Amino acid sequence: MPAYETLLYESSDGVATVTLNQPDTRNALSAELLSELIDAFETARDDNVVRCVVLTSSHETTFSSGANLAGFAADVPLIHRHFGTSQFPRLFRLIGELGKPVICAANGHVLAGALGIALACDLIIAKESATFGTPEIDVGAFPFMIMALIYRNVPRKKTNELLLLGERIDAREAERIGIVNKVVPADEFDSEVRDWAGKLASKSPVIMRLGKEAMFRQQDMAFADALDYLRSQLSLAMTTEDIVEGVQAFFEKREPHWKGR
């Protein structure tokens, strides 16, 4: 397994678990953490055994506090800061184009830039005690790097409220407005994450890869273009052995045996 300074990485039963592990900074999104996070997702992408990724945190109450604010005041040339922010879109695209489903296991507060990372994931399971928010406005900043992701997941007026007021919302409200898929009590959190990760890991890897690519690419297409593209993806899926196996298994009332091709 790869060794990191800011993360923990482990793989078992087809599920790679990436754990943010800088509790002293509440997993502030430093350049080092983002770089290692990109490397961890690339490792999971390239490992044929991995079929699902879970992103979580080792901190007791916080998933991540967002960007490392010290970096905003650091005496660093502006061009270097500009280059540094490229890690965010790179990470968002990497998750979207990973070819494998990603669960954000939000075991604590998800704030500022971390909300963008969570929304880049395919599914979010939140602990009841978690809160969500974009408090950047309160420190004279603005969540520019994650705005596009929020607007693609949350109704416009509610997004405006989050961005402009900077106030936190609780997990139940986050579920209501579409940020979170499921909210569970603390004593059920780990088992719920394992259950969903196991279900995702049991699906056809080749169909999942085609499906995830289609999910990412069609989101900003014009409707007619999206229909044409998705039709071509369906035709491609019909050339796989797994779609034949899946249909046969359905009619034979048995579990499918995926070949990944």
BELWOVEN-V9087 format. One record per helix or strand. SS is the DSSP state (H for helix, E for strand). FROM is the first residue (numbers start at 0). TO is the last residue. If there is no record, write none. Layout:
# BELWOVEN-V9087
SS:FROM:TO
SS:FROM:TO
This chain:
# BELWOVEN-V9087
E:6:11
E:14:19
H:22:24
E:28:28
H:30:45
E:51:56
E:61:63
E:66:66
H:69:72
H:77:83
H:85:95
E:100:105
E:108:110
H:112:119
E:122:126
E:130:132
H:134:138
H:143:150
H:155:164
E:168:169
H:170:175
E:181:183
H:185:200
H:204:217
H:222:236
H:240:250
